């Protein structure tokens, strides 16, 4: 009887919707459909770009994960589409728009069953059976390519890369960038899992997209400014398969250089303006001045 003497009180903010049951399910489906209608027009090579302004930042993109992340989605059910797109982008790196559109179509097809009073658990059970059949069919259609067959494996990666670039801004240069991406992946020495963090991307303003090139090693963005640099002879490393001087003729190329890696700073730090130096002999003052210069 104690629970009757102390009733539970729940305080809700003004304007909070407390609907439940069939009406709430239909409302959730409608909210998800509204998000899908925005994203689905960006699907495919003929998809349109979206211009989204958030504050003073303007973004133009047709990537599903980017568009959804920039939308101000308040509805909790529609927010799950954001999580789906982000998960797809992190795990696969492509297909963000497709997975959102597919989820929207699945919800659209069950809307009639919800209106007819079919229990959600029965609908979920049916979808689980359909997913099992779909996975079985995918296994039948799958084409296995072994990594030992280098030519076939490389050709398969190129086709996948070109397909992924079809909906990007660089779709016209997909052959160029697909080859660069495959070469970068093939240079990763890992048979278990590919660490994409080992592939660095350096952005240099100026030039066209086709001026991009891959360095089979480590690249540092550093300008040499020692005395006599401009008078130094320009040497082309013709033995290297990636001759940087051909791409950037105004830069200097070094053949077989010696590189020293240090974990200390070579530059002398200037003393603070309020530094105090105490001397016992006036002759020591000149030595301090000489050390400064």
Secondary structure, 3 states (H helix, E strand, C coil): CHHHHCCCCCCCCCCCCCCCCHHHHHHHHHHHHHHHHHHHHHCCCCCCCEEEEECCEEEEECCHHHHHHHCCCCCHHHHHHHHHHHHHHHHCCCCHHHHHHHHHHHHHHHHHHHHCCCCHHHHHHHHHHHHHHHHHHHHHHCCCCCCCCHHHHHHHHHHHHHHHHCCCCCHHHHHHHHHHHHHHHHCCCCCCCCCHHHCCCCCCCCCCHHHCCCCCCCCCCCCCCCCCCCCCCCECCCCCCCCHHHHCCCCCECCCCCCCCCCCCCCCCCCCCCCCCCCCCCCHHHHHHHHHC
